[in-house]
Amino acid sequence: MRWNINRREVEREVDVRTSLLDLLREHLHLFGAKKGCNQGACGACTVLVDGERINSCLALAVQYQGREITTIEGLGAPGALHPLQLAFVEHDGFQCGYCTPGQICSAVGMAAELRKGVPSYVTEDLAAGTIPLSHDELRERMSGNLCRCGAYNGIVDAIFETVGDIAAPVPKREAA
Amino acid sequence: MTPFQYERASDVSAALAACARTGAQYLGGGTNLVELMRETIEHPQVLVDVTGFSRNIEETEGGGLRIGAGVKNTAVAADRRVRERFPLLAQAILAGCLSADPQHGDGRRQSHAAHSLHLFLRRRRALQQT
């Protein structure tokens, strides 16, 4: 089986039962994504597939061949941190750091959704021209990522500073 | 997780034929199914991956919309036509009522419905074992 992970082609033969998370951690030794609950509730395993965020613990690796998979290791590196990583440091967006890779991958995915005009549960007017990123919007959109240290205020501040100026446009009407 | 055979369906007729076999199930994002398989509550012999299906939302006669089987929930909820003409559908997806599939992209946690189903199946299995 072949995957594209962090812009590199990798090839491994694994059991079809292997989750994408286990492929990353156990077979490729990319330990950024964490196995918190292993049932899609905590978000610590969040990675990006073709720019969209998914919970890698509930994804079968075999399904994600031929897709572009990005983990925290592919977003930034020591000395070349991603803007969100810098902001998390600046705003104390973590305490133990366990949920941080998932938080940051999720925030990158959330920013992409905002740019595409994806609404959320707390978006009051689904037909509005733009959806400003309010505190409620940000917290709702990041609600799939839990932080047991309770560093939420720092996390929200860090994400706000980095992507807060994105006001989601409503997608253009399709040509009839 | 019980071993299974993985297949990727190229089109609808191939998927229907593949899933007509005993012990075959469709595989979409996998959020609910994979978890239930991990708990051995579900144990399909064959998984037919249908995520490669159409991702288009098309107009139909009479003002309806035809949503391709490969369209993610988030894409449905974000679609301008759905939001304007079928806001309840968009709201339901955003509330996580329909599937709240983390693999659908909006990052929400599992819905109460999915969680309740999961608990029900676990309890039923526990009862069967006693």
Interface residues (C-beta under 8 A of the other chain):
Chain A: D15 V16 R17 S19 N38 Q39 G40 A41 G43 T46 E52 R53 I54 N55 L58 A59 L60 V62 Q63 S106 G109 M110 E113 K116 G117 V118 P119 S120 Y121 T123 L126 A127 R141 M142 S143 G144 N145 V170 P171 K172 R173 E174 A176
Chain B: M1 P3 F4 Q5 Y6 L27 G29 G30 T31 V34 E35 R38 L47 D49 T51 E59 K72 T74 A77 A78 D79 R80 R81 R83 E84 P87 A90 Q91 L94 A95 G96 P102 Q103 G105 D106 G107 R108 R109 Q110
